[in-house]
Amino acid sequence: MIKSLVHPDYLALTSWLKNSRKQKGLTLRDVAERIDEPFQTVSKIENAQRNLTILEYVEYCRAIEVDPAIGLDLIIKLSSKRRY
């Protein structure tokens, strides 16, 4: 099993989060304020240097005003393409 921080699906998810934030016109500091974390934490999340729990993921999605199910669908689709 690939470690989650370098897993291609996790990288796709964090890229989606970053792109979604930018599409909404939000800065790292905007998101940091909304989730009550330092902006460096947001940067680490978006650059796959920090893992998210599922609860943090949902909070992050709400902070950037996107449906968490979209990101989950993304990683489900990516993982279904692999053979085990």
N, C-alpha and C positions, 0 to 999 in steps of 0.2 A: 504494500500500500504506500502511495506517495504521501509525504508529509503535507499537511493541509496548507501551510503558508506558501509552498512552491507548487502546489497542485495546479495544473492548467485551468481547471474549473474555477478554483478560487481566484486565480488571476483574472479570469473572464468576469467574475462577479465584481471584483473590486474595480475593474475597468468600467463596467456598467454603472457602478455607483458614482464614480468620478465623472463620467460623461453625463449622467443624469443630473448631477449637481450643477455642472456647467451649463447644461441646457436650460436649467431653471434660473440661471443668472446668479447663483449663490456662490459666495466665496468660502474658503476653508473656515474663516473666522465666523461667518454667518452660521454655518453648520455647528461649529464648536459651541457657539453661544446657545443654540437650540438644544444641544444634547448635554450642555453643561460640562464640557471637557475642554482641555487646552487645544488650540488649533493644531499643535504638533501631533496630537493623538489622531485627529482627522486625517492629517497628511500620512501618518503611518498606516492607517486603515486603507486609504486609497492607493498606497504604494505597496500593499501586501506585506508590510513589516509588522503588522499586528493583527491577530486573529479576532474575529467577532463571535460572540455567543449569538444564538438565535434571537434572544431578547434584545441584544444590542443592535443586531441587524434590523429588526423591526423598528426600533426607535430611530435608527439612522435613516431608514427609508421614509418614515413619517417626517423627519426633519427636512428631508429634501423633496418631500411631497410626491413620492412615487409609491405605487402599490408593491409591497414586499413580494407578492406572489409572482410578479413579473421576473424578478431576479431568481427566485426559486425555480420557475419554469425554465429559465435559461440554463441553470446548472443541471436540471433534470434532463433536458434535451441533450446537453453535451455529454452527460454520463451515459445516456442510453446508446450513444454511438460507439462506446467502447465494448469490447468483448472481454468477458472474464473467464 
